[in-house]
Every structure is written in structure tokens, then in C-alpha cells.
Amino acid sequence: DTEGKRFEIESAAHILVVANSDKSFVANNLSMNKDTSRLHLITGPNMGGKSTYIRSVALIVLLNQIGCFVPCNRAVLPVFDAVMCRVGASDMQLRGISTFMAEMLEASCILNTATERTLVIVDELGRGTSTSDGFGIAWAIARHLVEKSKCFSLFATHFHELAALEEAVPGVRNRHATAAVDAASGQLTFLYSLADGPADQSYGAHVAELAGFPTHVVAAARQKAAELEASGGSSAPLERAAKRARTEGEGVAASDDEDPLDYLMAAPSAAAFAERAVQSLPKLRSFLAASAGALA
């Protein structure tokens, strides 16, 4: 496609997986349009084929641009100026760079370099920090790619909340890797085919079970996951509680919506009580004035 508007692949296969495995390969289709679906958010279970799919697309693009045959039935491809990837996890200990920092440096390079003619593939991003921070980073990067860079992007993630980006920003499409769970035995079967729409879960506990975790550990994981879902589907409340536990007595001010008396009385020591009293003095004055007015 000389205009760079269409990006379509029928029955895409990962040539290296096919060449090095004696098992059958489930090929998948890709259909992207620069105006309506330039960013695909891909969710689904661990080991469900997300990484293989997005890497197969990148390999097909690379092979096409060096003049090779491509492992698919049909393809309509733009001419790209680069293929930029954020995949895998590694650190650089001798340079003092953590796994998360390495991930952020790679993402920064993409954000500052990608053009409308770049293919970007992202395989998990934001998992090296807290859930809320990681989701925020992943959301901001995905939004930048679709709104600012306006490049074709494949973004594999386990942040299911990112699916809401499809409704918030034009040009985003949700897809997911499929799997089936036997209702009687609970056994998970990967189907490796992609379908439209977001996934409803990542089946992490099922994969832990496949890896040989003790039964009681898997059961505890499922119970805790259910508790988090019941509380709103996020670990944010737990993170806030943990943060409060770490910072109690360290002079951290109460949040705007917190009762100043509750904050004051929760001080863990006399020194912390005095410090919190000084910090909360304006709020305490307003609180006492309002209480006196109500009594009058």
C-alpha cells in the first residue's frame, strides 16, 4: 500500500516457530487501517500466543522489506521506516539499570522516535512498578502512540482496563487471544487464535497450576484475586494502605478528603501525634468551627 493506509495479513505464521516445532501452528489474520484501527490492544491468557502473534507480524514486515517471501497467504503492507520493539525483560546491573528502568528507556526511545511510518510492537509494559503506576504508564504510552505518533502499533498487555481506550480514543481496536476452560475439571486449553474484543481474564492461576504450584498456593491465589475483583478489580486500595503503613509517623499530610481527626488519632506515637497536629492545624480549625456552628 503506497499510501500507508492499509496493513493486512491473512494467515500470518511465525517462521521460526514453524521451522523449529513439530506441532501444528495456528495462523492468525491482521487487519489494520491507519484511520480507524491503527492501534490494536491485545489481551488474553499467559502462554496464549500474544507474543508469538505480534512478533510474527514484525518478522513479516522485515522479510517483506528486504525482498523475501513472507509466511502468510496474502498481505497488503505499507512501507515502514522502522520496526521498533519493546519486548522481553532484562537488566544491566553493571550500569545500575533495573529491569523496569530498561523497559522505560526502550519505551522512551519509541515515544521520541516513532513516526507515522513506524511499526511499533509492545509486549507487556508497566509491570515493574505498582499496579496503578504501571497502568497509568501503559495507558499514557498507548494513547501517545495512537494520538501523537499515529503509527501502526500492536500492544500486548495484561492490563484489561486498557480496553477502555477503544471508547476514549479513535483508532483503537481490542483483540484477544482465546482459551477455553472445562467447566467440570477446570482445565485450561489454549486455542492460540485471536478474536475481536477484550479478554475477560488472564488465567494466571491456571498457568500457575500448569507449572506445578502446590494446590493450596493456587487456591490462595484464586481467593485473593476474587477478593480484589470484589473490591473493584484493582489492588489500588491495598497499595494505598501499604503506602500509609510505610509513611505513618514520617510527616505525611492527610489527603484532602480525609477526616483530620481520624488522621490525627491514627498517629502511631506521641511525636507523630504532635507532628500531625501541626500539619493539620488549618483543617482542624475549620473542622471545629463547622462543628460549633452545627451545635449552635
Secondary structure, 3 states (H helix, E strand, C coil): CCCCCEEEEEEECCHHHHHCCCCCCCCEEEEEECCCEEEEEEECCCCCCHHHHHHHHHHHHHHHHCCCCCCCCEEECCCCCEEEEECCCCCEHHHCECHHHHHHHHHHHHHHHCCCCEEEEEECCCCCCCHHHHHHHHHHHHHHHHHHHCCEEEEECCCHHHHHHHHHCCEEEEEEEEEEECCCCCCEEEEEEEEECCCCCCCHHHHHHHCCCCHHHHHHHHHHHHHHHHCCCCCHHHHHHHHHHHHCCCCCCCCCCCCHHHHHHCCCCHHHHHHHHHHCHHHHHHHHHHHHHHHC
